[in-house]
Amino acid sequence: MTKMNISPLIKPQTNIAVPEQPTWDDPYATMTLQSALPGHAYHYIDRKISSNWITERDIDLVRFIFVHRWLVLKQIERLFFPEVERDKSVRNRLNRLIDYGLIRRTQWTSYSQPEKNRPSLYEMGDSGTDILKNKFGIIPGQRDPRMAKPATMLYRMRYVITNELYIQLRESFDLIHFEFHPSLKRKEDHVVPTAKFVLRNPKGREMPFYLLCHRQDEKWVKTIRFQMRFMKEFISAEDKMATVIVLVSSDEKASLANKIAEQEGAASSIWYVTDKDLLDGDFDIRRQGFFTFNNGEKVYYDLR
């Protein structure tokens, strides 16, 4: 059930029927506020670039967000401001970029524990897309916020948690390739995984992985069954060195996905990773990141 099925006249604070949901897998999430698009002419932005009010790092952030779509503050800090010790300093810089229109901020809440603070999402701004077009010849299309295709919160959350996996892989391994939504075809079937990434191990061997990230929508079990069947045939025939990684929010959902993989005869090539593990402060993706199941028990792969 999503929030659209809940009466808006019922105060969430008095509703004990909805338990707390995982932060990045919450079907009750709803947007509350988006920062305005300032609508600056490009010659104004170009002058800011020439005078270094907009820096190369700012432009790198725009290019990154164009591909990775939605990020939270902590992720931006780790990727672009690792030397800055104070959140406030980074927030101030991002607020300046919002004023310029390079990025945009989305705030949200949830019917599940509405009093709880939720991390804002950062995405492309209108001036950011103008920079891409004028400096790099990139046509943003529907990623231009002035003509953006509507997206659900669960869709946004899938990018946020996938980006968390990307960051941890980049920090811990030699990550030599990462792309969103590669198109895979096998006979008459067509599947678009969430992402493909390739790691290089210490011996120089390249290890390709296809990522299937699932959030809590009503179709995910049916979808993953088809994906498991397809990926089993695709890897066997087209990419024998590859592994499938399924990213879900909890051990319970991973266990359910594994049962489906067993039913489809695909369990031998499927690994799992969860939001719960990724967001654990003591988590080490090298030795306790990816896991499989043995008689219903989690068994982690040590990739050091």
C-alpha positions as CSV (number, residue, x, y, z in Angstrom):
1,M,0.0,0.0,0.0
2,T,1.2,3.5,-0.8
3,K,0.4,6.8,0.8
4,M,-2.0,7.6,-2.0
5,N,-4.4,5.0,-0.5
6,I,-4.4,6.5,2.9
7,S,-6.9,9.2,3.9
8,P,-5.2,12.6,4.1
9,L,-7.6,13.6,6.9
10,I,-6.0,11.0,9.3
11,K,-3.2,12.5,11.3
12,P,-0.1,10.3,10.9
13,Q,1.1,11.1,14.4
14,T,-1.9,9.2,15.8
15,N,-1.7,6.3,13.5
16,I,0.0,3.2,15.0
17,A,-1.0,1.0,12.1
18,V,2.0,1.9,9.9
19,P,5.3,0.6,11.2
20,E,8.6,2.4,10.5
21,Q,9.8,1.6,7.0
22,P,13.4,1.4,5.8
23,T,14.7,4.8,4.8
24,W,15.4,4.0,1.2
25,D,12.6,1.5,0.7
26,D,9.6,3.4,2.0
27,P,6.3,3.1,0.0
28,Y,4.8,5.8,2.3
29,A,7.4,8.4,1.3
30,T,6.1,11.7,-0.3
31,M,7.8,14.9,-1.5
32,T,7.1,18.0,0.5
33,L,9.2,20.7,-1.1
34,Q,11.5,21.3,-4.1
35,S,13.8,24.3,-4.5
36,A,12.8,26.7,-7.2
37,L,14.5,26.8,-10.6
38,P,16.1,30.3,-10.8
39,G,16.0,30.5,-14.6
40,H,19.3,32.3,-15.0
41,A,20.4,33.1,-18.6
42,Y,23.4,31.1,-19.6
43,H,25.6,34.2,-20.2
44,Y,25.1,35.0,-16.4
45,I,26.3,31.4,-15.5
46,D,29.2,31.6,-18.0
47,R,30.4,34.8,-16.3
48,K,30.3,33.0,-12.9
49,I,32.4,30.3,-14.4
50,S,34.9,32.7,-15.9
51,S,35.3,34.5,-12.6
52,N,35.6,31.2,-10.8
53,W,32.5,31.8,-8.7
54,I,31.5,28.4,-10.2
55,T,34.5,26.1,-10.0
56,E,35.7,23.1,-11.8
57,R,34.6,21.0,-8.8
58,D,31.1,22.4,-9.1
59,I,31.0,21.5,-12.7
60,D,32.3,18.0,-12.0
61,L,29.5,17.6,-9.4
62,V,26.9,18.6,-12.1
63,R,28.3,16.0,-14.5
64,F,28.2,13.4,-11.8
65,I,24.6,14.2,-10.8
66,F,23.6,14.1,-14.5
67,V,24.5,10.4,-14.6
68,H,23.8,9.4,-11.0
69,R,20.5,11.4,-10.7
70,W,19.8,11.6,-7.0
71,L,22.3,12.0,-4.1
72,V,22.2,12.9,-0.4
73,L,24.5,15.3,1.4
74,K,26.7,12.6,3.0
75,Q,27.3,11.1,-0.4
76,I,28.3,14.4,-2.0
77,E,30.6,15.1,0.9
78,R,32.4,11.8,0.5
79,L,32.8,12.2,-3.3
80,F,33.5,15.9,-3.7
81,F,34.4,17.4,-0.3
82,P,36.4,14.8,1.5
83,E,38.7,17.4,3.0
84,V,35.9,19.5,4.5
85,E,35.3,18.6,8.1
86,R,32.1,20.6,8.7
87,D,28.7,19.7,7.2
88,K,27.7,23.4,7.4
89,S,30.5,24.4,5.0
90,V,29.3,21.9,2.4
91,R,25.7,22.8,2.9
92,N,26.6,26.5,2.4
93,R,28.3,25.6,-0.9
94,L,25.4,23.5,-2.1
95,N,23.0,26.3,-1.2
96,R,25.1,28.6,-3.4
97,L,24.8,26.1,-6.3
98,I,21.1,25.8,-5.7
99,D,20.9,29.7,-6.0
100,Y,22.8,29.5,-9.3
101,G,20.6,26.7,-10.5
102,L,23.3,24.1,-10.9
103,I,21.6,21.7,-8.6
104,R,18.1,21.3,-7.0
105,R,17.1,20.1,-3.6
106,T,14.0,17.9,-2.9
107,Q,12.7,17.5,0.7
108,W,10.4,14.6,1.7
109,T,8.7,13.0,4.6
110,S,6.8,9.7,5.2
111,Y,3.5,8.6,6.7
112,S,5.8,6.2,8.5
113,Q,7.2,8.2,11.4
114,P,6.5,11.7,9.9
115,E,8.3,13.5,12.7
116,K,11.6,11.9,11.7
117,N,14.0,14.0,9.8
118,R,14.7,12.7,6.3
119,P,17.9,13.4,4.2
120,S,17.2,15.8,1.3
121,L,17.9,14.6,-2.2
122,Y,20.0,16.6,-4.6
123,E,19.4,16.5,-8.4
124,M,20.1,18.5,-11.6
125,G,19.1,22.1,-11.8
126,D,18.2,24.2,-14.9
127,S,21.6,26.0,-15.1
128,G,23.3,22.7,-14.6
129,T,21.7,21.3,-17.8
130,D,22.6,24.5,-19.6
131,I,26.3,24.0,-18.6
132,L,26.1,20.4,-20.0
133,K,24.7,21.6,-23.3
134,N,27.0,24.6,-23.8
135,K,30.3,23.3,-22.4
136,F,30.1,19.6,-23.3
137,G,27.4,19.2,-26.0
138,I,25.3,16.9,-23.7
139,I,21.6,17.1,-24.4
140,P,19.9,16.3,-21.0
141,G,16.5,15.5,-22.5
142,Q,14.1,14.4,-19.7
143,R,16.8,15.0,-17.1
144,D,16.4,18.7,-17.7
145,P,14.1,19.7,-14.7
146,R,12.2,22.1,-17.0
147,M,10.9,19.1,-18.9
148,A,11.5,16.3,-16.4
149,K,9.4,13.1,-16.6
150,P,7.6,12.5,-13.2
151,A,9.4,10.1,-10.9
152,T,8.1,8.4,-7.8
153,M,10.0,8.6,-4.5
154,L,10.7,4.8,-4.7
155,Y,12.3,5.4,-8.1
156,R,14.5,8.1,-6.6
157,M,15.4,5.9,-3.7
158,R,16.6,3.2,-6.0
159,Y,19.2,5.6,-7.3
160,V,20.2,6.8,-3.8
161,I,21.0,3.3,-2.5
162,T,22.7,2.2,-5.7
163,N,24.9,5.3,-5.5
164,E,25.8,4.3,-1.9
165,L,26.9,0.9,-3.3
166,Y,28.9,2.7,-6.0
167,I,30.6,4.9,-3.5
168,Q,31.6,2.0,-1.2
169,L,32.9,0.0,-4.2
170,R,34.9,2.9,-5.4
171,E,36.4,3.5,-2.0
172,S,37.2,-0.2,-1.4
173,F,38.1,-1.7,-4.8
174,D,39.6,-0.9,-8.1
175,L,36.3,-0.1,-9.7
176,I,37.1,0.2,-13.5
177,H,33.6,0.4,-14.9
178,F,30.1,1.5,-13.7
179,E,27.1,2.3,-15.9
180,F,23.4,2.6,-15.2
181,H,20.8,0.6,-17.1
182,P,22.8,-1.5,-19.6
183,S,20.5,-3.1,-22.2
184,L,20.7,-6.9,-22.3
185,K,19.0,-9.0,-25.0
186,R,18.6,-12.7,-25.2
187,K,16.5,-14.2,-28.0
188,E,13.2,-12.4,-27.8
189,D,13.7,-11.2,-24.2
190,H,15.1,-7.9,-23.1
191,V,16.2,-6.9,-19.6
192,V,17.6,-3.6,-18.3
193,P,19.4,-4.1,-15.0
194,T,19.9,-1.2,-12.6
195,A,23.6,-1.1,-13.3
196,K,26.7,-3.0,-14.4
197,F,30.0,-2.6,-12.7
198,V,33.4,-4.2,-13.2
199,L,36.0,-4.7,-10.4
200,R,39.7,-5.6,-10.9
201,N,41.1,-7.9,-8.3
202,P,44.7,-7.7,-7.0
203,K,45.8,-10.2,-9.6
204,G,44.5,-8.1,-12.4
205,R,41.4,-10.2,-13.2
206,E,38.3,-8.2,-14.2
207,M,35.1,-9.2,-12.4
208,P,31.9,-8.1,-14.0
209,F,28.6,-7.8,-12.0
210,Y,25.1,-6.9,-13.0
211,L,23.0,-5.2,-10.4
212,L,19.3,-5.7,-9.8
213,C,18.1,-3.1,-7.2
214,H,14.5,-3.6,-6.0
215,R,12.4,-1.3,-3.8
216,Q,9.1,-2.1,-2.1
217,D,6.5,-1.9,-4.9
218,E,3.7,-4.4,-5.6
219,K,5.5,-5.8,-8.7
220,W,8.9,-6.5,-7.4
221,V,8.5,-10.2,-6.8
222,K,7.0,-10.9,-10.2
223,T,9.7,-8.7,-11.8
224,I,12.6,-10.4,-10.1
225,R,11.3,-13.8,-11.1
226,F,11.5,-12.9,-14.7
227,Q,14.9,-11.2,-14.2
228,M,16.3,-14.3,-12.5
229,R,15.2,-16.5,-15.4
230,F,16.6,-14.2,-17.9
231,M,20.0,-13.6,-16.2
232,K,20.5,-17.3,-15.7
233,E,20.3,-17.9,-19.5
234,F,22.1,-14.7,-20.4
235,I,25.2,-15.4,-18.2
236,S,25.3,-19.0,-19.3
237,A,25.3,-18.0,-23.0
238,E,26.7,-14.5,-23.2
239,D,28.8,-13.6,-20.1
240,K,30.0,-16.6,-18.2
241,M,32.4,-14.6,-16.0
242,A,29.6,-12.3,-14.7
243,T,27.7,-12.5,-11.4
244,V,24.3,-11.0,-10.6
245,I,24.0,-8.8,-7.5
246,V,20.5,-8.3,-6.0
247,L,20.3,-5.2,-3.8
248,V,17.3,-5.1,-1.4
249,S,16.6,-3.4,1.9
250,S,16.6,-6.3,4.3
251,D,17.7,-9.9,5.0
252,E,14.0,-11.0,4.8
253,K,13.7,-9.6,1.2
254,A,17.0,-11.1,0.2
255,S,15.8,-14.5,1.5
256,L,12.6,-14.2,-0.5
257,A,14.6,-13.3,-3.6
258,N,16.9,-16.3,-3.0
259,K,13.9,-18.6,-2.8
260,I,12.8,-17.3,-6.2
261,A,16.3,-17.8,-7.6
262,E,16.3,-21.4,-6.4
263,Q,12.9,-22.0,-8.0
264,E,14.3,-20.7,-11.3
265,G,17.5,-22.6,-11.0
266,A,19.6,-19.4,-10.9
267,A,20.8,-19.4,-7.3
268,S,24.4,-20.4,-8.1
269,S,25.1,-17.1,-9.9
270,I,23.2,-14.8,-7.6
271,W,24.8,-12.8,-4.7
272,Y,23.0,-10.3,-2.4
273,V,23.6,-7.1,-0.6
274,T,21.2,-5.1,1.6
275,D,20.6,-1.5,2.6
276,K,20.9,-2.7,6.2
277,D,24.5,-3.8,5.6
278,L,25.5,-0.8,3.4
279,L,24.2,1.7,5.9
280,D,25.9,0.0,8.9
281,G,28.7,2.3,10.1
282,D,31.0,-0.7,10.9
283,F,30.3,-2.4,7.5
284,D,33.3,-3.5,5.4
285,I,32.1,-4.3,1.9
286,R,35.3,-6.1,1.1
287,R,34.7,-8.9,3.6
288,Q,31.1,-8.6,4.6
289,G,29.3,-7.1,1.7
290,F,28.1,-9.6,-0.8
291,F,26.5,-12.8,0.5
292,T,24.6,-15.9,-0.6
293,F,22.5,-18.4,1.4
294,N,23.5,-21.9,2.5
295,N,20.6,-23.8,4.1
296,G,18.9,-20.5,4.8
297,E,21.9,-18.9,6.5
298,K,23.8,-15.9,5.1
299,V,27.4,-16.7,3.9
300,Y,29.5,-13.6,3.1
301,Y,32.2,-13.5,0.4
302,D,35.5,-12.2,1.5
303,L,36.8,-10.2,-1.6
304,R,40.0,-8.9,-0.1
